[in-house]
Amino acid sequence: MDATLTGPPYTGFRVPHRLAMRLAVLHDEADWLEPDAEIAADLREKRRLLADRHPQVFVELPESRPAQAEILRALVANLEMYHGALCERRGEHLHHRPTGATIALKDPTLAPLEVAARLVQEDLCVMERRGERWHLSAGCVCFPTRWDLAPKLGCSLVELHAPVPGYNDQLSVSTDRFFDRLRPGRIVWRTNWSLVDSPELFLPPSRRCSGSGITARNAGERVWLRVERQTLRRFPETDTILFTIRVYRNPLRDLRGRPEAARDLLGALDTMAPELARYKSLPALREATMDYLRGLCETPAGVGASPSRSSSR
């Protein structure tokens, strides 16, 4: 766990902005999951959402259970191998030290993917091939960025991304081809960023951004940089691909002393296609955010800076 990182872990926004997959290979399985100092709070929130909003945050097709079971085994093995400080295996139970919970790995009342989701901060989506297309066969998405999981069950990749402007023309064919060619055991990752007006992890589509009262003067406190670190991994037994989503959110003030990151984010906002900006609900925040970032670009390098793990893609 990284308990010292206080700034956004992923910056380095691409300028000019354009829609692209921008995938990179993870060469070490130790880097697949990213537990940090927020794990106890994040998993408590997951448990609350699974109790209060279960149909909204968990879906499955019955035929996905073998894939779910394979994924659960892999996640538990990864936690035991690389994150032993977090958990202790006790037969068919896993004691989770950050939360104090002991979780039955073969709980007959829970789907295997839900058990897996209760162990990690990542949201989990299972993709299985049917015919010529990859389809969502199960998912636990407790921390959506204005995305509604339930209607997506059974949808193909192109159907899942239908609301994204430009996806069908620019990325649909290459994404399907990449899923087909991804080798078992290989892990790839990318990041995707948004700006929101709330630090809440659970942001369903109904939670729209009004931008009311947000100005250049208070944008550092009231606008949040929300970054999704996404991974894709194919599993050999069931020929399934798991899509993980790990959400990070930081107030814009955390970019103080990082003028290069502020300048790149400003450039990305300035060059983003209007239809994509509307899809991301940015217009309500855009002008105040850009004015605030212009001020940060003038900050001397190194003042209040915090380290970055890698650059966004």
C-alpha positions in Angstrom: 0.0 0.0 0.0 1.1 3.5 -0.8 0.1 5.6 2.2 2.3 8.6 1.3 1.0 9.7 -2.1 -1.2 12.8 -1.8 -1.4 14.2 -5.3 -3.0 12.7 -8.4 -1.1 9.4 -9.2 -1.7 9.7 -12.9 -1.1 13.0 -14.9 0.6 13.8 -18.2 -2.5 14.6 -20.2 -2.2 14.2 -24.0 -2.2 17.4 -26.0 -3.8 17.8 -28.4 -6.6 15.7 -27.0 -8.0 12.9 -29.2 -10.0 9.7 -28.7 -7.6 6.8 -28.5 -7.1 3.5 -26.6 -3.4 4.2 -25.8 -2.8 0.9 -24.1 0.5 -0.1 -22.4 1.7 -3.5 -21.2 2.0 -4.3 -17.5 5.2 -6.4 -17.3 4.8 -7.4 -13.7 1.7 -9.0 -12.2 2.5 -7.3 -8.9 1.3 -4.1 -10.5 -2.1 -5.4 -11.6 -4.0 -4.2 -8.5 -3.3 -1.0 -6.7 -4.4 -1.1 -3.1 -3.6 2.1 -1.1 -4.3 3.9 2.1 -8.0 4.4 1.1 -8.8 0.7 0.9 -10.7 0.4 4.1 -12.9 3.4 3.3 -13.4 2.3 -0.3 -14.4 -1.2 0.6 -16.8 0.0 3.3 -18.5 2.1 0.6 -18.6 -0.9 -1.7 -20.3 -3.0 1.0 -22.9 -0.2 1.5 -23.7 0.1 -2.2 -24.0 -3.7 -2.6 -26.4 -3.8 0.3 -28.5 -0.7 -0.6 -28.2 -0.6 -4.5 -27.4 -4.2 -5.4 -29.4 -4.3 -8.8 -27.7 -1.1 -9.8 -24.1 -2.1 -9.0 -24.0 -5.9 -9.7 -25.2 -7.8 -12.7 -24.6 -11.3 -14.2 -25.7 -13.8 -16.7 -26.0 -17.3 -15.2 -23.6 -18.7 -17.8 -20.8 -16.4 -16.6 -20.3 -18.2 -13.3 -17.4 -20.4 -14.5 -15.6 -17.2 -15.7 -16.4 -15.4 -12.4 -14.9 -18.4 -10.4 -11.7 -18.3 -12.5 -11.3 -14.6 -11.9 -11.9 -14.9 -8.2 -9.1 -17.5 -7.9 -6.7 -15.2 -9.8 -7.5 -12.2 -7.7 -7.0 -14.1 -4.4 -3.8 -15.6 -5.7 -2.5 -12.1 -6.6 -3.5 -10.7 -3.2 -1.7 -13.6 -1.4 1.4 -13.3 -3.6 1.9 -9.6 -3.8 -0.2 -8.0 -1.1 0.2 -10.3 1.8 0.1 -7.4 4.3 -3.6 -6.9 3.4 -4.9 -10.4 3.8 -4.5 -13.8 5.4 -5.8 -17.1 3.9 -7.7 -19.2 6.4 -8.8 -22.3 4.4 -11.8 -21.2 2.3 -11.9 -17.8 4.0 -9.7 -14.7 3.5 -9.2 -12.4 6.5 -9.0 -8.8 5.2 -6.8 -6.8 7.6 -7.7 -3.2 6.5 -11.5 -3.8 7.1 -11.2 -6.5 9.7 -13.7 -8.7 7.7 -13.3 -12.4 7.1 -14.8 -13.2 3.7 -16.0 -16.7 2.7 -14.5 -17.4 -0.7 -17.2 -19.9 -1.6 -20.1 -18.0 0.0 -23.2 -19.8 -1.6 -25.2 -16.6 -1.3 -22.9 -14.5 -3.4 -21.7 -14.7 -7.0 -17.9 -15.3 -7.3 -17.5 -11.9 -8.9 -19.2 -10.1 -6.0 -16.9 -11.9 -3.6 -13.9 -10.8 -5.7 -15.2 -7.2 -5.8 -15.4 -7.1 -2.0 -11.6 -7.8 -1.8 -10.3 -5.0 -4.0 -10.8 -1.3 -4.7 -11.2 -2.0 -8.4 -14.6 -2.4 -10.1 -14.8 -5.5 -12.2 -16.4 -6.3 -15.6 -16.4 -9.7 -17.3 -16.3 -9.8 -21.1 -17.0 -13.1 -22.9 -17.1 -13.8 -26.6 -20.3 -14.8 -28.3 -20.1 -15.3 -32.0 -18.1 -12.4 -33.5 -18.5 -10.0 -30.6 -17.3 -9.6 -27.0 -20.2 -9.1 -24.6 -20.5 -8.0 -21.0 -21.6 -11.1 -19.1 -21.1 -9.9 -15.5 -20.1 -6.8 -13.7 -19.7 -5.2 -10.3 -19.4 -1.4 -10.8 -19.8 0.4 -7.5 -17.9 3.5 -8.5 -19.3 4.5 -12.0 -18.4 7.8 -13.6 -21.9 8.6 -14.8 -22.4 5.2 -16.2 -25.4 2.9 -15.7 -24.4 -0.8 -15.4 -27.7 -2.6 -15.3 -28.9 -1.9 -18.9 -25.4 -2.9 -20.3 -25.6 -6.5 -19.3 -25.3 -8.7 -22.4 -24.2 -5.7 -24.6 -21.4 -5.9 -27.1 -18.4 -3.6 -27.0 -19.8 -1.4 -29.7 -23.2 -1.2 -27.8 -21.4 -0.5 -24.5 -19.6 2.5 -26.1 -22.4 3.7 -28.3 -22.8 7.0 -26.2 -19.1 7.9 -26.7 -18.8 10.4 -29.6 -16.5 9.1 -32.2 -16.1 5.5 -30.8 -17.9 3.7 -33.6 -15.9 5.5 -36.4 -12.5 5.7 -34.7 -12.1 2.9 -32.2 -14.7 0.1 -32.7 -12.8 -2.0 -35.2 -9.4 -1.7 -33.5 -10.9 -2.4 -30.0 -12.6 -5.6 -31.2 -9.4 -6.7 -32.9 -7.4 -6.0 -29.8 -9.7 -8.1 -27.6 -9.4 -11.0 -30.1 -5.6 -10.8 -30.1 -5.0 -10.3 -26.3 -3.1 -13.3 -25.1 -3.9 -15.2 -21.9 -1.9 -13.9 -18.9 -1.0 -10.6 -20.7 -2.1 -7.5 -18.8 -2.5 -4.1 -20.4 -3.6 -0.8 -18.9 -4.7 2.7 -19.8 -6.2 5.7 -18.0 -9.2 7.8 -18.7 -9.9 11.2 -17.0 -12.8 13.4 -16.2 -13.6 16.5 -14.2 -16.4 16.4 -11.7 -17.8 18.5 -9.0 -17.9 15.9 -6.2 -15.4 13.6 -4.5 -18.1 10.9 -4.3 -17.1 7.5 -5.7 -20.6 6.5 -6.7 -21.5 8.9 -9.5 -24.5 7.4 -11.5 -25.9 9.2 -14.6 -28.5 10.9 -12.5 -25.7 12.8 -10.6 -25.2 15.4 -13.2 -22.8 18.4 -12.8 -24.4 21.8 -12.7 -21.3 23.9 -12.1 -23.4 26.2 -10.0 -21.2 28.6 -8.0 -17.9 27.3 -9.3 -15.5 30.0 -10.3 -11.8 30.3 -11.0 -11.3 31.4 -7.4 -12.8 28.3 -5.9 -12.2 25.7 -8.6 -9.2 24.3 -6.8 -11.5 23.2 -3.9 -14.7 22.4 -5.8 -13.5 20.7 -9.1 -12.2 17.2 -8.8 -9.9 15.4 -11.2 -11.2 11.9 -11.5 -8.9 9.3 -13.2 -9.8 5.8 -14.0 -6.9 3.3 -14.2 -8.2 0.5 -16.4 -6.7 -2.9 -17.0 -7.5 -5.8 -19.4 -6.5 -9.4 -18.7 -7.5 -12.6 -20.5 -8.0 -15.8 -18.6 -7.2 -19.2 -20.2 -9.7 -21.6 -18.7 -12.8 -19.8 -19.8 -11.3 -17.6 -22.5 -12.6 -14.5 -20.7 -11.4 -11.0 -20.4 -11.6 -9.1 -17.2 -11.8 -5.3 -17.3 -10.8 -3.6 -14.0 -11.5 0.1 -13.2 -9.7 1.8 -10.3 -10.9 5.3 -9.5 -8.7 8.1 -8.2 -10.0 11.5 -7.4 -8.2 14.6 -6.3 -9.2 18.3 -6.0 -7.6 20.5 -8.6 -5.6 22.2 -5.8 -3.4 19.0 -5.7 -1.9 20.2 -9.0 -0.3 23.2 -7.3 3.4 23.1 -7.9 3.0 20.8 -10.9 2.8 23.4 -13.7 3.5 20.9 -16.5 0.5 18.8 -15.5 -1.7 21.9 -15.1 -0.5 23.1 -18.6 -1.2 19.7 -20.2 -4.7 19.5 -18.6 -5.4 23.0 -19.8 -4.3 22.1 -23.3 -6.4 18.9 -23.3 -9.4 20.9 -22.3 -8.8 23.5 -24.9 -8.4 21.0 -27.8 -11.1 18.4 -26.8 -13.9 18.0 -29.4 -17.0 19.8 -28.3 -19.2 16.7 -28.5 -16.8 14.7 -26.3 -16.7 17.5 -23.8 -20.5 17.4 -23.6 -20.4 13.7 -23.2 -18.0 14.1 -20.2 -20.3 16.9 -18.8 -17.4 19.4 -18.9 -19.1 22.5 -20.2 -20.4 23.4 -16.8 -16.9 23.4 -15.3 -14.7 24.2 -18.3 -14.2 27.9 -18.2 -13.7 28.2 -14.4 -11.3 25.2 -14.5 -9.3 26.6 -17.4 -8.9 30.0 -15.7 -7.8 28.2 -12.5 -5.3 26.1 -14.4 -3.8 29.2 -16.1 -2.9 30.4 -12.6 -1.3 27.1 -11.7 0.8 27.2 -14.9 2.6 30.2 -13.4 3.5 28.3 -10.2 7.3 27.7 -9.9 8.2 24.1 -10.5 8.7 22.0 -7.4 6.6 24.1 -5.0 4.2 21.7 -3.2 4.8 19.0 -5.8 4.0 15.4 -5.2 5.3 12.4 -7.2 3.4 10.9 -10.1 3.3 7.1 -10.6 3.0 7.4 -14.4 1.5 9.4 -17.1 -2.1 9.3 -18.3 -2.9 7.9 -21.6 
